[in-house]
Amino acid sequence: MHDLTSSGRSRNRASRRIVVGISGASGAIYGVRLLAMLRAANVESHLVASRSAQITLADELGMTLADVKKLADVHYPNADIGAAIASGSFRVDGMVVAPCSIKTLSEIATGCTSSLLSRSADVMLKERRRLVLMVRETPLHAGHIRSMGAVTEAGAIVYPPVPAFYAKPASLEQMVDQTLGRVLDLFDIDTEAVRRWQGLADSFAGARGGEAD
Ligand SMILES: Cc1cc2nc3c(=O)[nH]c(=O)nc-3n(C[C@H](O)[C@H](O)[C@H](O)COP(=O)(O)O)c2cc1C
């Protein structure tokens, strides 16, 4: 089975295509590493970043949007509300917002989408496609939690980038990649990044309720 891309080229449906939204929450590294991991996994990435993301990219990583665009297969300006990813007729497998600010979460929760990033996320929900929101804020007030409930009811997956200490990351990169690898698990995209739980070591038998030697 084939369909047509926006450029008219034929695309095998077996190839994967994911939209990556980078908003202005702390944790720009999640968006950058996600693009790199999608490239390594041969998945076509479509990037849209907010204006605030340019601030966090510069402040946290010393990167410009031009640097990040190089990691993506396709890039769209956030104001380009007529871009391909603004329409449900453009076939994609889903979208990850990494990281997702409370502002972007709130727009998605209400459907009042003021940018290509939030519009594209809204399209995922209406088309019943996978949408993962890596919401980054703490602490949370009731309105934040209500917005997370609303997007969950609409079909999104709220995936705060909470470190998995059981994976015993040796570096910040390992910690970030473990989280992103688990996000990509949700799309059935395999990566080398995930350290998968194999059960407790025998030396911890006591923790399972048995007696240690
Ligand atoms: C350095 C920096 C860090 C920020 N961190 C967060 C954050 O972790 N979570 C959040 O919701 N907003 C954070 N903000 C605020 C957002 O950038 C701001 O609300 C912005 O309007 C979000 O717009 P966007 O969702 O269109 O990117 C941060 C801003 C800056 C400058």
The ligand as an SDF file (V2000), in Angstrom:
LIG
                    3D

 31 33  0  0  0  0  0  0  0  0999 V2000
   14.1610   28.9630   30.8860 C   0  0  0  0  0  0  0  0  0  0  0  0
   12.6740   28.7520   30.9380 C   0  0  0  0  0  0  0  0  0  0  0  0
   12.1760   27.6010   31.5050 C   0  0  0  0  0  0  0  0  0  0  0  0
   10.7970   27.3650   31.5340 C   0  0  0  0  0  0  0  0  0  0  0  0
   10.3460   26.1990   32.0700 N   0  0  0  0  0  0  0  0  0  0  0  0
    9.0170   25.9190   32.0150 C   0  0  0  0  0  0  0  0  0  0  0  0
    8.5580   24.6500   32.4620 C   0  0  0  0  0  0  0  0  0  0  0  0
    9.2980   23.7780   32.9060 O   0  0  0  0  0  0  0  0  0  0  0  0
    7.2310   24.3760   32.3190 N   0  0  0  0  0  0  0  0  0  0  0  0
    6.3480   25.2860   31.7860 C   0  0  0  0  0  0  0  0  0  0  0  0
    5.1580   24.9720   31.6890 O   0  0  0  0  0  0  0  0  0  0  0  0
    6.7690   26.5120   31.3710 N   0  0  0  0  0  0  0  0  0  0  0  0
    8.0800   26.8560   31.4650 C   0  0  0  0  0  0  0  0  0  0  0  0
    8.5290   28.0700   31.0150 N   0  0  0  0  0  0  0  0  0  0  0  0
    7.5440   29.0730   30.5790 C   0  0  0  0  0  0  0  0  0  0  0  0
    7.0960   28.8610   29.1280 C   0  0  0  0  0  0  0  0  0  0  0  0
    8.1880   29.0120   28.2470 O   0  0  0  0  0  0  0  0  0  0  0  0
    6.0020   29.9080   28.8030 C   0  0  0  0  0  0  0  0  0  0  0  0
    4.8170   29.6260   29.5250 O   0  0  0  0  0  0  0  0  0  0  0  0
    5.6890   29.9710   27.3430 C   0  0  0  0  0  0  0  0  0  0  0  0
    4.6480   30.8980   27.1200 O   0  0  0  0  0  0  0  0  0  0  0  0
    5.3030   28.6180   26.7750 C   0  0  0  0  0  0  0  0  0  0  0  0
    4.9560   28.7830   25.4060 O   0  0  0  0  0  0  0  0  0  0  0  0
    4.8660   27.5540   24.4240 P   0  0  0  0  0  0  0  0  0  0  0  0
    4.0230   26.5250   25.0860 O   0  0  0  0  0  0  0  0  0  0  0  0
    4.2230   28.1300   23.2080 O   0  0  0  0  0  0  0  0  0  0  0  0
    6.2480   27.0990   24.1600 O   0  0  0  0  0  0  0  0  0  0  0  0
    9.8980   28.3390   30.9940 C   0  0  0  0  0  0  0  0  0  0  0  0
   10.4220   29.4940   30.4340 C   0  0  0  0  0  0  0  0  0  0  0  0
   11.7860   29.7070   30.4010 C   0  0  0  0  0  0  0  0  0  0  0  0
   12.3170   30.9770   29.7770 C   0  0  0  0  0  0  0  0  0  0  0  0
  1  2  1  0
  2  3  1  0
  2 30  2  0
  3  4  2  0
  4  5  1  0
  4 28  1  0
  5  6  2  0
  6  7  1  0
  6 13  1  0
  7  8  2  0
  7  9  1  0
  9 10  1  0
 10 11  2  0
 10 12  1  0
 12 13  2  0
 13 14  1  0
 14 15  1  0
 14 28  1  0
 15 16  1  0
 16 17  1  0
 16 18  1  0
 18 19  1  0
 18 20  1  0
 20 21  1  0
 20 22  1  0
 22 23  1  0
 23 24  1  0
 24 25  2  0
 24 26  1  0
 24 27  1  0
 28 29  2  0
 29 30  1  0
 30 31  1  0
M  END
$$$$
